[in-house]
Amino acid sequence: MITVLRNYGSAATDFQRIEPGDYAEDDPRLYGQADYLIENGVAVKVGAVAVAAPALEPIEEPQPVEAESVEPVAAPTPRKRKGG
């Protein structure tokens, strides 16, 4: 028995939608895609043990970066037009 978690359809199902709900793994409405649906997170086996995601480590606050002193740059001198 599997539980389809969200509406699914593809070329493998001839673009017919598989609605969320419980199905026998050999249910013809799954178009033979039960294993694929489970492998790709679209469905889960009923009674399967859920695997918890690993705990994330806290993100450290970024340390301020000291700015380098920069010498000001003079603006370029406008060029004279030719024939003007």
C-alpha positions in Angstrom: 0.0 0.0 0.0 1.3 3.5 -0.8 0.0 7.0 -0.2 0.3 9.4 -3.1 1.0 12.8 -1.6 0.3 15.1 -4.5 -1.4 15.1 -7.9 1.0 13.6 -10.5 1.0 13.0 -14.2 3.6 12.5 -16.9 4.3 10.8 -20.2 4.7 7.5 -18.2 1.0 7.9 -17.2 -0.1 9.0 -20.7 -0.6 12.4 -19.0 -3.4 11.0 -16.9 -3.4 12.4 -13.4 -2.8 10.2 -10.3 -4.8 11.9 -7.5 -3.5 12.0 -3.9 -4.7 9.1 -1.8 -4.0 5.5 -0.8 -3.4 2.8 -3.5 -2.3 -0.8 -3.6 1.1 -0.9 -5.2 -0.3 -2.9 -8.2 -3.3 -0.6 -8.6 -3.8 0.1 -12.3 -4.5 3.7 -11.6 -0.8 4.1 -10.8 0.2 3.0 -14.4 3.0 0.8 -13.0 4.7 3.8 -11.5 4.5 3.0 -7.7 8.3 2.5 -7.2 9.0 5.7 -9.3 6.5 7.7 -7.3 8.1 6.5 -4.0 11.7 7.1 -5.2 10.9 10.7 -6.2 9.0 11.7 -3.1 5.5 11.8 -4.8 4.4 8.9 -2.7 5.3 7.0 0.5 4.8 3.4 1.5 2.1 3.1 4.1 3.7 2.1 7.4 7.2 3.0 6.3 9.4 4.6 8.9 10.0 8.2 8.2 13.6 9.3 8.1 14.3 12.5 9.9 16.5 15.1 8.1 19.8 15.7 9.8 19.9 18.6 12.2 21.3 21.8 10.8 24.1 23.6 12.5 23.4 27.2 13.4 24.7 29.8 11.1 27.3 32.1 12.6 26.7 35.8 12.5 29.0 37.4 9.8 31.8 39.4 11.2 32.1 43.0 10.0 34.7 43.6 7.4 37.0 46.6 7.7 36.9 48.8 4.6 40.2 49.6 3.0 40.9 53.3 2.6 40.6 54.3 -1.0 42.1 57.4 -2.5 39.6 59.5 -4.4 40.0 59.5 -8.2 39.6 62.7 -10.2 36.9 62.8 -12.8 38.2 62.6 -16.4 38.7 65.9 -18.2 36.0 66.5 -20.9 37.5 66.2 -24.4 37.0 69.0 -26.9 34.9 68.2 -30.0 36.6 68.3 -33.4 35.2 70.9 -35.8 33.2 72.5 -33.2 
